[in-house]
Amino acid sequence: MNLERAEILARLIVRKHLSPAWRFAWHNGTTCAGICSFDTKTILLSKGITAVTPARYVRWTVLHEVAHALTSREKAHHGERWAEKCRELGCPDREGLTPHEDRLRELARKKARVK
């Protein structure tokens, strides 16, 4: 997905579902598509993985991380409460970006090495 469009999408989703204390940011990792940081109240997306990922999966990744933010730090890790929140938000209630997540990670790593 185009990174500018992905950022607009992510910021809109974060603004819609989380308090104004939360924000969106990029990270440069290639092993994790998205991160929910409770310490900094930030939803992060991997630039490399996002760049090689279809838009619907980017949307799902942001919603996946928002579900973590909404279900609290202590009990948020892919349990039933988190899965319910995912379904409520309209994203798959499972770990992983796509059935091809490993391939996307590898593409992101290769792209990062070329730069």
SULRALIN-V639843 format. One record per backbone hydrogen bond with DSSP energy under -0.5 kcal/mol. CO is the residue of the C=O (numbers start at 0). NH is the residue of the N-H. E is the energy in kcal/mol with one decimal. If there is no record, write none. Layout:
# SULRALIN-V639843
co:CO nh:NH e:E
co:CO nh:NH e:E
This chain:
# SULRALIN-V639843
co:1 nh:5 e:-2.4
co:2 nh:6 e:-2.4
co:3 nh:7 e:-2.1
co:4 nh:8 e:-2.6
co:5 nh:9 e:-2.9
co:6 nh:10 e:-2.7
co:7 nh:11 e:-2.2
co:8 nh:12 e:-2.3
co:9 nh:13 e:-2.7
co:10 nh:14 e:-2.4
co:11 nh:15 e:-2.2
co:12 nh:16 e:-2.2
co:13 nh:17 e:-2.4
co:18 nh:21 e:-2.1
co:22 nh:42 e:-2.7
co:24 nh:44 e:-1.6
co:26 nh:46 e:-2.4
co:32 nh:45 e:-2.4
co:34 nh:36 e:-0.6
co:34 nh:43 e:-2.9
co:35 nh:37 e:-0.8
co:36 nh:40 e:-0.8
co:36 nh:41 e:-1.8
co:40 nh:22 e:-1.9
co:41 nh:36 e:-3.0
co:41 nh:43 e:-0.6
co:42 nh:24 e:-2.0
co:43 nh:34 e:-2.3
co:44 nh:26 e:-2.5
co:45 nh:49 e:-2.3
co:46 nh:50 e:-2.2
co:47 nh:51 e:-0.6
co:48 nh:51 e:-1.0
co:49 nh:52 e:-1.6
co:53 nh:56 e:-0.8
co:53 nh:57 e:-1.6
co:54 nh:58 e:-2.5
co:55 nh:59 e:-2.1
co:56 nh:60 e:-2.2
co:57 nh:61 e:-2.3
co:58 nh:62 e:-2.5
co:59 nh:63 e:-2.7
co:60 nh:64 e:-2.1
co:61 nh:65 e:-2.5
co:62 nh:66 e:-2.5
co:63 nh:67 e:-1.3
co:64 nh:68 e:-2.1
co:65 nh:69 e:-2.2
co:66 nh:70 e:-1.1
co:67 nh:70 e:-0.8
co:68 nh:71 e:-0.6
co:71 nh:75 e:-0.9
co:75 nh:77 e:-1.5
co:78 nh:82 e:-2.5
co:79 nh:83 e:-2.6
co:80 nh:84 e:-1.8
co:81 nh:85 e:-2.4
co:82 nh:86 e:-2.3
co:83 nh:87 e:-2.4
co:84 nh:88 e:-2.2
co:85 nh:89 e:-1.2
co:85 nh:90 e:-2.4
co:91 nh:93 e:-1.3
co:97 nh:100 e:-1.6
co:99 nh:103 e:-2.0
co:100 nh:104 e:-2.5
co:101 nh:105 e:-2.1
co:102 nh:106 e:-2.4
co:103 nh:107 e:-2.3
co:104 nh:108 e:-2.4
co:105 nh:109 e:-2.5
co:106 nh:110 e:-2.5
co:107 nh:111 e:-2.3
co:108 nh:112 e:-1.9
co:109 nh:113 e:-1.6
co:110 nh:114 e:-1.3
